[in-house]
Amino acid sequence: MRKVKAGFIGLGLMGLPMVKNILKKKYPLVAWSRSKKNYKKIKKLGAKTCQNLIDLPNKCDVIIMMLVDDKACMQISNKLKNKLKKGQILIDMSSTKKKTAIKIEKNISPNKAHFLDAPVSGGTVGAEKGTLAIMAGGKKRIFNKVINLLNTMGKVTYVGKTGSGQVAKLANQAIVGITIGAVSEALILSKAAGANPRAVRDAIKNGFAGSPILENHGKRILENNFKPGGKCSTQLKDMENIIETARDSNVHLPISDKVKKLYALMVKQGKSNLDHSALYLLLKRFKKY
């Protein structure tokens, strides 16, 4: 069976390792990025690069976007929309709002091109290991055409119509943001009350409180390692999207709203580029009762 020719837009913290995993599975790939600094790295692995974004649709069957935010996704998709061909598939693996996914699909539909929203969870570690959780929304028959390609980067699950992938990612990020806060406070409490935080983490991680957040981010906190996997600025963007989607859906999420405000304070204090587990640094400085 012929492997689809993949185009990839965005070679940042997540995009670069995702491209590497696609190449490992011997898919032909052409990449474009605003920053060209990683072009040499992927060329050595067999990828081709494209100097002009608007030329990319002529070189592939499927185009994947992995970009920083809604604005970037809209800008890039608007530049591509008149260049996409009938039957071509545009996949947005960035984290955006549901309504952004719906807008992009609407914008490219006059050319009879197809769209999937397929955001990911797992951070840079998951991107590097090829173990990302991928949540896909869009037409099922279009999804079926790219399952194998998406599975080169992790495990993909179809969750429903266009925008559903982004809703699933927002649900994921609500749990991530809130749980980072819970793990931070648990370790702060452990130390303040005279227990060994490392021992406490080891004791509870195999019980009901156990989670990848306690395992991975708890370890980061204990080691004071806040080199970014997922940035505070990105978590804030996700929390803002969660609250906006909640308002649009006529529900109130008070815990998510509080976590959003905490990450907004982190960003205001100049900690945008720290890992989102650095929320611990803010929480441990709060005044005592």
C-alpha positions as CSV (number, residue, x, y, z in Angstrom):
1,M,0.0,0.0,0.0
2,R,1.4,3.4,-1.0
3,K,2.2,5.6,2.0
4,V,0.7,9.1,1.8
5,K,3.1,12.0,1.2
6,A,3.1,14.1,4.3
7,G,3.6,17.9,4.6
8,F,4.4,19.3,8.0
9,I,4.2,22.9,9.2
10,G,6.0,23.8,12.4
11,L,9.3,22.5,13.7
12,G,9.2,23.7,17.3
13,L,9.4,21.8,20.6
14,M,6.6,19.4,19.6
15,G,6.8,19.5,15.8
16,L,10.4,18.5,15.4
17,P,10.2,15.2,17.3
18,M,6.8,14.4,15.6
19,V,8.4,14.8,12.2
20,K,11.3,12.5,13.3
21,N,8.8,9.8,14.2
22,I,6.9,10.1,10.9
23,L,10.3,9.7,9.1
24,K,11.2,6.7,11.2
25,K,8.2,4.9,9.7
26,K,9.5,5.8,6.2
27,Y,6.8,8.2,5.2
28,P,7.9,10.7,2.5
29,L,7.8,14.1,4.2
30,V,8.2,17.8,3.2
31,A,8.4,20.4,5.9
32,W,7.9,24.1,6.2
33,S,8.6,26.3,9.2
34,R,8.9,30.1,9.8
35,S,12.2,29.3,11.5
36,K,14.6,27.4,9.3
37,K,17.0,26.4,12.1
38,N,15.9,22.8,12.2
39,Y,15.9,22.2,8.4
40,K,19.4,20.6,8.5
41,K,18.3,18.1,11.2
42,I,15.4,16.8,9.3
43,K,17.1,16.7,6.0
44,K,19.7,14.3,7.5
45,L,16.8,12.0,8.4
46,G,15.5,12.0,4.8
47,A,13.0,14.9,4.9
48,K,12.7,17.5,2.2
49,T,12.0,21.1,3.0
50,C,9.9,23.8,1.3
51,Q,11.1,27.4,1.1
52,N,7.7,28.9,0.3
53,L,4.6,27.8,2.3
54,I,2.2,28.2,-0.7
55,D,4.2,25.6,-2.6
56,L,3.6,22.9,0.0
57,P,0.3,21.6,-1.3
58,N,2.0,20.7,-4.6
59,K,4.4,18.4,-2.8
60,C,2.1,16.2,-0.6
61,D,-1.2,14.5,0.0
62,V,-1.8,15.4,3.6
63,I,-0.6,18.6,5.4
64,I,-0.2,18.6,9.2
65,M,0.0,21.9,11.2
66,M,1.6,22.0,14.7
67,L,1.6,25.6,15.6
68,V,1.5,27.8,18.7
69,D,-2.0,29.1,18.9
70,D,-5.3,29.9,17.1
71,K,-4.0,33.0,15.4
72,A,-1.1,31.2,13.8
73,C,-3.4,28.3,12.7
74,M,-5.8,30.8,11.1
75,Q,-3.0,32.7,9.4
76,I,-1.4,29.6,7.9
77,S,-4.7,28.0,6.8
78,N,-5.8,31.2,5.2
79,K,-2.6,31.3,3.2
80,L,-3.1,27.7,2.1
81,K,-6.8,27.7,1.4
82,N,-6.7,28.7,-2.2
83,K,-3.8,26.3,-2.9
84,L,-5.3,23.2,-1.5
85,K,-6.5,20.7,-4.0
86,K,-9.6,18.5,-4.2
87,G,-9.3,15.6,-1.8
88,Q,-6.3,17.0,0.0
89,I,-6.4,16.7,3.8
90,L,-5.4,19.4,6.2
91,I,-4.8,18.2,9.8
92,D,-4.4,20.7,12.6
93,M,-2.6,19.0,15.6
94,S,-2.2,22.3,17.4
95,S,-4.3,23.1,20.5
96,T,-7.0,25.6,19.6
97,K,-10.6,26.5,20.2
98,K,-13.4,24.3,18.8
99,K,-14.7,27.3,16.8
100,T,-11.2,27.8,15.2
101,A,-11.4,24.2,13.9
102,I,-14.8,24.8,12.5
103,K,-13.7,28.0,10.8
104,I,-10.7,26.4,9.2
105,E,-12.9,23.6,7.8
106,K,-15.3,26.1,6.4
107,N,-12.5,28.2,4.9
108,I,-11.0,25.3,2.9
109,S,-14.2,23.5,1.9
110,P,-14.7,25.5,-1.3
111,N,-11.7,23.8,-2.8
112,K,-13.2,20.4,-1.7
113,A,-10.3,19.9,0.6
114,H,-10.9,18.0,3.9
115,F,-10.1,18.9,7.5
116,L,-9.4,17.1,10.7
117,D,-8.6,18.6,14.1
118,A,-6.2,16.2,16.0
119,P,-4.6,17.8,19.0
120,V,-2.2,15.9,21.2
121,S,-1.3,15.2,24.8
122,G,1.9,13.9,26.2
123,G,4.3,16.9,25.9
124,T,7.8,16.8,24.5
125,V,8.5,13.4,26.1
126,G,5.5,11.9,24.4
127,A,6.5,13.6,21.1
128,E,10.0,12.2,21.3
129,K,8.9,8.7,22.2
130,G,6.1,8.5,19.7
131,T,3.6,7.9,22.5
132,L,1.3,11.0,22.1
133,A,-2.4,10.6,22.9
134,I,-4.1,12.0,19.7
135,M,-7.7,13.1,19.7
136,A,-9.2,13.4,16.3
137,G,-12.4,15.2,15.1
138,G,-13.9,15.4,11.6
139,K,-15.5,13.1,9.1
140,K,-14.9,9.5,9.9
141,R,-14.2,8.5,6.4
142,I,-11.4,11.1,6.1
143,F,-10.0,10.1,9.5
144,N,-9.8,6.5,8.3
145,K,-7.5,7.6,5.4
146,V,-4.8,8.9,7.8
147,I,-5.0,6.6,10.9
148,N,-1.7,5.0,10.0
149,L,0.1,8.3,9.5
150,L,-1.2,9.6,12.8
151,N,-0.3,6.5,14.7
152,T,3.4,7.0,13.8
153,M,3.3,9.8,16.4
154,G,1.3,8.0,19.1
155,K,-2.1,6.5,19.6
156,V,-5.0,8.2,17.8
157,T,-8.7,8.0,18.9
158,Y,-11.6,9.3,16.8
159,V,-13.8,11.3,19.1
160,G,-16.5,12.8,16.7
161,K,-17.3,15.6,14.4
162,T,-15.1,18.6,13.5
163,G,-14.1,20.4,16.7
164,S,-14.5,17.3,18.9
165,G,-10.8,16.7,19.0
166,Q,-10.2,20.2,20.4
167,V,-13.0,19.7,23.0
168,A,-11.2,16.5,24.1
169,K,-7.9,18.4,24.3
170,L,-9.5,21.1,26.5
171,A,-10.9,18.4,28.8
172,N,-7.4,16.9,28.9
173,Q,-5.9,20.3,29.7
174,A,-8.4,21.0,32.4
175,I,-7.3,17.8,34.2
176,V,-3.6,18.6,33.6
177,G,-3.8,22.2,34.9
178,I,-5.9,21.3,37.9
179,T,-3.8,18.2,38.8
180,I,-0.5,20.1,38.6
181,G,-2.0,22.5,41.2
182,A,-3.1,19.5,43.3
183,V,0.3,17.8,43.1
184,S,2.0,21.0,44.0
185,E,-0.1,21.6,47.0
186,A,0.3,18.0,48.2
187,L,4.1,18.3,48.1
188,I,4.0,21.7,49.8
189,L,1.8,20.3,52.5
190,S,4.0,17.2,52.9
191,K,7.1,19.3,53.5
192,A,5.4,21.9,55.7
193,A,3.9,19.2,57.9
194,G,7.2,17.5,58.5
195,A,7.0,14.6,56.1
196,N,9.6,13.8,53.3
197,P,7.9,14.9,50.0
198,R,9.8,12.3,48.0
199,A,8.7,9.5,50.3
200,V,5.1,10.8,50.2
201,R,5.1,10.8,46.4
202,D,6.5,7.3,46.4
203,A,3.9,6.2,48.9
204,I,0.8,7.5,47.1
205,K,1.7,7.2,43.4
206,N,0.4,3.6,43.2
207,G,-2.9,4.4,44.9
208,F,-5.9,6.4,43.7
209,A,-3.9,9.6,43.6
210,G,-1.4,8.1,41.2
211,S,-1.2,9.7,37.8
212,P,1.3,10.7,35.1
213,I,1.2,14.2,36.6
214,L,2.2,12.9,40.0
215,E,4.8,10.7,38.4
216,N,6.4,13.1,35.9
217,H,5.6,16.6,37.2
218,G,6.0,15.5,40.8
219,K,9.5,14.4,39.9
220,R,10.2,17.7,38.1
221,I,9.0,19.6,41.2
222,L,11.2,17.6,43.6
223,E,14.2,18.0,41.3
224,N,13.5,21.7,40.8
225,N,13.6,21.1,37.1
226,F,11.4,23.5,35.2
227,K,12.9,23.2,31.7
228,P,9.9,23.5,29.5
229,G,8.1,20.4,28.2
230,G,4.8,22.3,28.2
231,K,5.2,26.0,28.9
232,C,3.2,28.1,31.4
233,S,2.2,30.4,28.5
234,T,0.7,27.4,26.7
235,Q,-1.1,26.2,29.7
236,L,-2.6,29.6,30.2
237,K,-3.7,29.7,26.6
238,D,-5.4,26.3,27.1
239,M,-7.1,27.4,30.3
240,E,-8.4,30.6,28.6
241,N,-9.8,28.4,25.8
242,I,-11.4,26.1,28.4
243,I,-13.2,29.0,30.1
244,E,-14.3,30.6,26.8
245,T,-15.7,27.2,25.6
246,A,-17.4,26.7,29.0
247,R,-19.1,30.2,28.6
248,D,-20.1,29.3,25.0
249,S,-21.6,26.1,26.3
250,N,-23.4,27.8,29.2
251,V,-21.5,26.0,32.0
252,H,-19.4,27.3,34.9
253,L,-16.1,25.7,35.8
254,P,-14.9,27.4,39.0
255,I,-11.8,25.3,39.6
256,S,-10.6,25.7,36.0
257,D,-11.2,29.4,36.3
258,K,-9.1,29.6,39.4
259,V,-6.2,27.7,37.8
260,K,-6.5,30.0,34.8
261,K,-5.9,33.0,37.1
262,L,-2.9,31.3,38.7
263,Y,-1.3,30.7,35.3
264,A,-2.1,34.3,34.3
265,L,-0.2,35.4,37.4
266,M,2.8,33.2,36.4
267,V,2.9,34.8,33.0
268,K,2.6,38.3,34.5
269,Q,5.6,37.5,36.7
270,G,7.7,36.6,33.7
271,K,7.6,32.8,34.0
272,S,6.0,32.2,30.6
273,N,8.7,29.9,29.4
274,L,9.0,27.7,32.4
275,D,7.4,24.3,32.4
276,H,3.8,24.4,33.6
277,S,4.8,22.4,36.7
278,A,6.5,25.6,37.8
279,L,3.0,26.6,39.2
280,Y,4.5,25.0,42.3
281,L,6.9,28.0,42.7
282,L,3.9,30.4,42.8
283,L,1.8,28.3,45.2
284,K,4.6,27.7,47.7
285,R,5.0,31.5,48.2
286,F,1.4,32.2,49.1
287,K,0.9,33.5,52.6
288,K,0.0,31.1,55.4
289,Y,-3.5,31.0,56.9
